[in-house]
Amino acid sequence: MGYDGSKPEKSYKIIGIMKTHSRGEKITTSAVFEFATNAWKVTHRTGFHRDITSTHSSPVSLNGNLYWTAYSYTAETGQYVIERLDFSKEIIKTFCILPSKWKESFSHAQVLAIYKGDRFSVLEQCKRTSEIEIWVTKNKIGNGDDGDDVVWIKFMTFSIPDFPLVLSYKSYLVDNNIYGKSFVLCCLTKKPKQGWVYIVRGDMCKQIKIDKVLCKFQSSVYVPSLINIF
């Protein structure tokens, strides 16, 4: 769900996408529900279909649009990108290139998050070593931005033995305040099977036990927050 940010008043929509094959051709059907008219609109077109990419993370919402990380096969050696579902134009397109130094589509995991409420944060984790790099956008992402001027800044890098694979939990938080740069992840460990909150700052990695959480769960990050991360 998102909204049309090109109008003075937010016009909320629900967009559903279905991909099918017919006579050797790929057909993408999109269904759009507009709250203003209380009606569905079904179309058949190629604007929603991207043969050149494979999705790598769950979407996040910013300025009424949905964004997610993907791997593009159009470049000679491939590259990681952010794609956007534009609720104003009802199309999917590449928004910007990620600052990834890796060119293999499945060697690293990428997770996209919102930083400071109006910017992007992207986490990249090596599946072999569990090393994590986090980048943030220097400037805020405006409603009409096309991604051409996005500048990435490396936020933090850390490597902790046996650190969980962040892709499995899809939601994390980074912050930079008077206490320094911080990373927070809520996850479940297998041995022992227990829910934890991880807080990483500099050389410190703190684990906080979540009582009575012994099975798989999902967590969400809410921003902005008035609570500092200690």
Contacts in CASP RR format, 6 or more apart in sequence:
PFRMAT RR
TARGET T0000
AUTHOR 0000-0000-0000
METHOD contacts of the structure
MODEL  1
MGYDGSKPEKSYKIIGIMKTHSRGEKITTSAVFEFATNAWKVTHRTGFHR
DITSTHSSPVSLNGNLYWTAYSYTAETGQYVIERLDFSKEIIKTFCILPS
KWKESFSHAQVLAIYKGDRFSVLEQCKRTSEIEIWVTKNKIGNGDDGDDV
VWIKFMTFSIPDFPLVLSYKSYLVDNNIYGKSFVLCCLTKKPKQGWVYIV
RGDMCKQIKIDKVLCKFQSSVYVPSLINIF
1 12 0 8 1.000
1 13 0 8 1.000
1 14 0 8 1.000
1 15 0 8 1.000
2 12 0 8 1.000
2 13 0 8 1.000
2 14 0 8 1.000
2 15 0 8 1.000
2 61 0 8 1.000
2 64 0 8 1.000
2 65 0 8 1.000
2 66 0 8 1.000
2 87 0 8 1.000
3 10 0 8 1.000
3 11 0 8 1.000
3 12 0 8 1.000
3 13 0 8 1.000
3 64 0 8 1.000
3 87 0 8 1.000
4 10 0 8 1.000
4 11 0 8 1.000
4 13 0 8 1.000
4 87 0 8 1.000
4 88 0 8 1.000
5 11 0 8 1.000
5 63 0 8 1.000
5 64 0 8 1.000
5 87 0 8 1.000
5 88 0 8 1.000
5 143 0 8 1.000
6 88 0 8 1.000
6 143 0 8 1.000
10 64 0 8 1.000
11 34 0 8 1.000
11 35 0 8 1.000
11 36 0 8 1.000
12 34 0 8 1.000
12 35 0 8 1.000
12 36 0 8 1.000
13 32 0 8 1.000
13 33 0 8 1.000
13 34 0 8 1.000
13 35 0 8 1.000
13 87 0 8 1.000
13 90 0 8 1.000
14 32 0 8 1.000
14 33 0 8 1.000
15 30 0 8 1.000
15 31 0 8 1.000
15 32 0 8 1.000
15 33 0 8 1.000
15 85 0 8 1.000
15 87 0 8 1.000
15 90 0 8 1.000
16 30 0 8 1.000
16 31 0 8 1.000
16 32 0 8 1.000
17 28 0 8 1.000
17 29 0 8 1.000
17 30 0 8 1.000
17 31 0 8 1.000
17 48 0 8 1.000
18 28 0 8 1.000
18 29 0 8 1.000
18 30 0 8 1.000
18 31 0 8 1.000
19 26 0 8 1.000
19 27 0 8 1.000
19 28 0 8 1.000
19 29 0 8 1.000
19 49 0 8 1.000
20 26 0 8 1.000
20 27 0 8 1.000
20 28 0 8 1.000
20 29 0 8 1.000
21 27 0 8 1.000
26 49 0 8 1.000
26 51 0 8 1.000
27 44 0 8 1.000
28 44 0 8 1.000
28 45 0 8 1.000
28 46 0 8 1.000
28 47 0 8 1.000
28 48 0 8 1.000
28 49 0 8 1.000
29 42 0 8 1.000
29 43 0 8 1.000
29 44 0 8 1.000
30 42 0 8 1.000
30 43 0 8 1.000
30 44 0 8 1.000
30 45 0 8 1.000
30 48 0 8 1.000
30 90 0 8 1.000
31 40 0 8 1.000
31 41 0 8 1.000
31 42 0 8 1.000
32 40 0 8 1.000
32 41 0 8 1.000
32 42 0 8 1.000
32 43 0 8 1.000
32 90 0 8 1.000
33 39 0 8 1.000
33 40 0 8 1.000
33 41 0 8 1.000
34 41 0 8 1.000
47 91 0 8 1.000
47 92 0 8 1.000
48 91 0 8 1.000
48 92 0 8 1.000
50 70 0 8 1.000
50 83 0 8 1.000
50 92 0 8 1.000
52 72 0 8 1.000
52 73 0 8 1.000
52 74 0 8 1.000
53 70 0 8 1.000
53 71 0 8 1.000
53 72 0 8 1.000
53 73 0 8 1.000
53 81 0 8 1.000
53 83 0 8 1.000
53 94 0 8 1.000
54 70 0 8 1.000
54 71 0 8 1.000
54 73 0 8 1.000
54 105 0 8 1.000
55 68 0 8 1.000
55 69 0 8 1.000
55 70 0 8 1.000
55 83 0 8 1.000
56 68 0 8 1.000
56 69 0 8 1.000
56 70 0 8 1.000
56 71 0 8 1.000
56 80 0 8 1.000
56 105 0 8 1.000
56 109 0 8 1.000
56 110 0 8 1.000
57 68 0 8 1.000
57 69 0 8 1.000
57 110 0 8 1.000
57 111 0 8 1.000
57 112 0 8 1.000
57 167 0 8 1.000
57 170 0 8 1.000
58 68 0 8 1.000
58 112 0 8 1.000
58 170 0 8 1.000
59 66 0 8 1.000
59 67 0 8 1.000
59 68 0 8 1.000
59 85 0 8 1.000
59 112 0 8 1.000
60 66 0 8 1.000
60 67 0 8 1.000
60 68 0 8 1.000
60 112 0 8 1.000
60 113 0 8 1.000
60 114 0 8 1.000
61 67 0 8 1.000
62 114 0 8 1.000
62 117 0 8 1.000
62 118 0 8 1.000
62 120 0 8 1.000
62 141 0 8 1.000
63 141 0 8 1.000
63 142 0 8 1.000
63 143 0 8 1.000
63 144 0 8 1.000
64 87 0 8 1.000
64 143 0 8 1.000
65 84 0 8 1.000
65 85 0 8 1.000
65 86 0 8 1.000
65 87 0 8 1.000
65 88 0 8 1.000
66 84 0 8 1.000
66 85 0 8 1.000
66 87 0 8 1.000
67 82 0 8 1.000
67 83 0 8 1.000
67 84 0 8 1.000
67 85 0 8 1.000
67 95 0 8 1.000
67 112 0 8 1.000
67 120 0 8 1.000
68 82 0 8 1.000
68 83 0 8 1.000
68 112 0 8 1.000
69 80 0 8 1.000
69 81 0 8 1.000
69 82 0 8 1.000
69 83 0 8 1.000
69 98 0 8 1.000
69 110 0 8 1.000
69 111 0 8 1.000
69 112 0 8 1.000
69 122 0 8 1.000
70 80 0 8 1.000
70 81 0 8 1.000
70 82 0 8 1.000
70 83 0 8 1.000
70 94 0 8 1.000
71 78 0 8 1.000
71 79 0 8 1.000
71 80 0 8 1.000
71 81 0 8 1.000
71 105 0 8 1.000
72 78 0 8 1.000
72 79 0 8 1.000
72 80 0 8 1.000
72 81 0 8 1.000
72 94 0 8 1.000
73 105 0 8 1.000
77 103 0 8 1.000
78 103 0 8 1.000
78 105 0 8 1.000
79 97 0 8 1.000
79 98 0 8 1.000
79 100 0 8 1.000
79 103 0 8 1.000
80 97 0 8 1.000
80 98 0 8 1.000
80 100 0 8 1.000
80 102 0 8 1.000
80 110 0 8 1.000
81 94 0 8 1.000
81 95 0 8 1.000
81 96 0 8 1.000
81 97 0 8 1.000
81 98 0 8 1.000
82 94 0 8 1.000
82 95 0 8 1.000
82 96 0 8 1.000
82 97 0 8 1.000
82 98 0 8 1.000
82 112 0 8 1.000
82 120 0 8 1.000
82 122 0 8 1.000
83 92 0 8 1.000
83 93 0 8 1.000
83 94 0 8 1.000
83 95 0 8 1.000
84 92 0 8 1.000
84 93 0 8 1.000
84 94 0 8 1.000
84 95 0 8 1.000
85 91 0 8 1.000
85 92 0 8 1.000
86 92 0 8 1.000
86 93 0 8 1.000
95 146 0 8 1.000
95 147 0 8 1.000
95 150 0 8 1.000
96 147 0 8 1.000
96 148 0 8 1.000
96 150 0 8 1.000
98 110 0 8 1.000
98 122 0 8 1.000
98 124 0 8 1.000
98 135 0 8 1.000
98 152 0 8 1.000
99 122 0 8 1.000
99 135 0 8 1.000
99 152 0 8 1.000
99 154 0 8 1.000
100 108 0 8 1.000
100 110 0 8 1.000
100 124 0 8 1.000
102 108 0 8 1.000
102 124 0 8 1.000
106 127 0 8 1.000
107 126 0 8 1.000
107 127 0 8 1.000
107 128 0 8 1.000
108 124 0 8 1.000
108 125 0 8 1.000
108 126 0 8 1.000
108 127 0 8 1.000
109 124 0 8 1.000
109 125 0 8 1.000
109 127 0 8 1.000
109 165 0 8 1.000
109 166 0 8 1.000
109 167 0 8 1.000
110 122 0 8 1.000
110 123 0 8 1.000
110 124 0 8 1.000
110 167 0 8 1.000
111 122 0 8 1.000
111 123 0 8 1.000
111 125 0 8 1.000
111 166 0 8 1.000
111 167 0 8 1.000
111 170 0 8 1.000
111 171 0 8 1.000
111 172 0 8 1.000
112 120 0 8 1.000
112 121 0 8 1.000
112 122 0 8 1.000
112 123 0 8 1.000
113 120 0 8 1.000
113 121 0 8 1.000
113 122 0 8 1.000
113 123 0 8 1.000
113 171 0 8 1.000
113 172 0 8 1.000
113 173 0 8 1.000
113 174 0 8 1.000
113 221 0 8 1.000
114 120 0 8 1.000
114 121 0 8 1.000
114 221 0 8 1.000
114 223 0 8 1.000
115 121 0 8 1.000
115 136 0 8 1.000
115 137 0 8 1.000
115 174 0 8 1.000
116 140 0 8 1.000
116 223 0 8 1.000
116 224 0 8 1.000
117 223 0 8 1.000
117 224 0 8 1.000
118 140 0 8 1.000
118 141 0 8 1.000
118 142 0 8 1.000
119 136 0 8 1.000
119 137 0 8 1.000
119 139 0 8 1.000
119 140 0 8 1.000
119 141 0 8 1.000
120 136 0 8 1.000
120 137 0 8 1.000
120 141 0 8 1.000
120 150 0 8 1.000
121 134 0 8 1.000
121 135 0 8 1.000
121 136 0 8 1.000
121 137 0 8 1.000
121 155 0 8 1.000
121 174 0 8 1.000
122 134 0 8 1.000
122 135 0 8 1.000
122 136 0 8 1.000
122 152 0 8 1.000
123 132 0 8 1.000
123 133 0 8 1.000
123 134 0 8 1.000
123 166 0 8 1.000
123 172 0 8 1.000
124 132 0 8 1.000
124 133 0 8 1.000
124 134 0 8 1.000
124 135 0 8 1.000
125 131 0 8 1.000
125 132 0 8 1.000
125 133 0 8 1.000
125 165 0 8 1.000
125 166 0 8 1.000
125 167 0 8 1.000
126 132 0 8 1.000
127 165 0 8 1.000
129 159 0 8 1.000
130 159 0 8 1.000
130 160 0 8 1.000
130 161 0 8 1.000
130 162 0 8 1.000
130 163 0 8 1.000
130 165 0 8 1.000
131 157 0 8 1.000
131 158 0 8 1.000
131 159 0 8 1.000
132 157 0 8 1.000
132 158 0 8 1.000
132 159 0 8 1.000
132 163 0 8 1.000
132 166 0 8 1.000
132 183 0 8 1.000
133 154 0 8 1.000
133 156 0 8 1.000
133 157 0 8 1.000
134 154 0 8 1.000
134 155 0 8 1.000
134 156 0 8 1.000
134 157 0 8 1.000
134 174 0 8 1.000
134 183 0 8 1.000
135 152 0 8 1.000
135 153 0 8 1.000
135 154 0 8 1.000
135 155 0 8 1.000
136 152 0 8 1.000
136 153 0 8 1.000
136 155 0 8 1.000
136 174 0 8 1.000
137 150 0 8 1.000
137 151 0 8 1.000
137 152 0 8 1.000
137 153 0 8 1.000
138 151 0 8 1.000
138 152 0 8 1.000
138 153 0 8 1.000
139 149 0 8 1.000
139 150 0 8 1.000
139 151 0 8 1.000
141 147 0 8 1.000
141 150 0 8 1.000
155 174 0 8 1.000
155 176 0 8 1.000
155 181 0 8 1.000
156 174 0 8 1.000
156 181 0 8 1.000
156 183 0 8 1.000
156 200 0 8 1.000
156 202 0 8 1.000
158 183 0 8 1.000
158 200 0 8 1.000
158 202 0 8 1.000
158 205 0 8 1.000
160 200 0 8 1.000
160 205 0 8 1.000
163 198 0 8 1.000
164 185 0 8 1.000
164 187 0 8 1.000
164 188 0 8 1.000
164 189 0 8 1.000
164 198 0 8 1.000
166 172 0 8 1.000
166 185 0 8 1.000
166 187 0 8 1.000
168 187 0 8 1.000
169 185 0 8 1.000
169 186 0 8 1.000
169 187 0 8 1.000
169 188 0 8 1.000
169 218 0 8 1.000
169 219 0 8 1.000
170 218 0 8 1.000
171 186 0 8 1.000
171 218 0 8 1.000
171 219 0 8 1.000
171 220 0 8 1.000
171 221 0 8 1.000
172 183 0 8 1.000
172 184 0 8 1.000
172 185 0 8 1.000
172 221 0 8 1.000
173 182 0 8 1.000
173 183 0 8 1.000
173 184 0 8 1.000
173 185 0 8 1.000
173 221 0 8 1.000
173 223 0 8 1.000
173 229 0 8 1.000
174 181 0 8 1.000
174 182 0 8 1.000
174 183 0 8 1.000
174 184 0 8 1.000
175 181 0 8 1.000
175 182 0 8 1.000
175 184 0 8 1.000
175 228 0 8 1.000
175 229 0 8 1.000
176 182 0 8 1.000
177 228 0 8 1.000
177 229 0 8 1.000
178 228 0 8 1.000
179 201 0 8 1.000
179 228 0 8 1.000
179 229 0 8 1.000
179 230 0 8 1.000
180 201 0 8 1.000
181 201 0 8 1.000
181 202 0 8 1.000
182 199 0 8 1.000
182 200 0 8 1.000
182 201 0 8 1.000
182 229 0 8 1.000
183 198 0 8 1.000
183 199 0 8 1.000
183 200 0 8 1.000
183 201 0 8 1.000
184 197 0 8 1.000
184 198 0 8 1.000
184 199 0 8 1.000
184 200 0 8 1.000
184 221 0 8 1.000
184 229 0 8 1.000
185 197 0 8 1.000
185 198 0 8 1.000
186 195 0 8 1.000
186 196 0 8 1.000
186 197 0 8 1.000
186 198 0 8 1.000
186 210 0 8 1.000
186 219 0 8 1.000
187 195 0 8 1.000
187 196 0 8 1.000
187 198 0 8 1.000
187 219 0 8 1.000
188 194 0 8 1.000
188 195 0 8 1.000
188 196 0 8 1.000
188 213 0 8 1.000
188 215 0 8 1.000
188 216 0 8 1.000
188 217 0 8 1.000
189 195 0 8 1.000
189 196 0 8 1.000
193 214 0 8 1.000
193 215 0 8 1.000
194 209 0 8 1.000
194 210 0 8 1.000
194 213 0 8 1.000
194 214 0 8 1.000
195 209 0 8 1.000
195 210 0 8 1.000
195 213 0 8 1.000
195 214 0 8 1.000
195 217 0 8 1.000
196 207 0 8 1.000
196 208 0 8 1.000
196 209 0 8 1.000
196 210 0 8 1.000
197 207 0 8 1.000
197 208 0 8 1.000
197 210 0 8 1.000
198 205 0 8 1.000
198 206 0 8 1.000
198 207 0 8 1.000
199 205 0 8 1.000
199 206 0 8 1.000
199 207 0 8 1.000
199 208 0 8 1.000
199 229 0 8 1.000
199 230 0 8 1.000
200 206 0 8 1.000
END
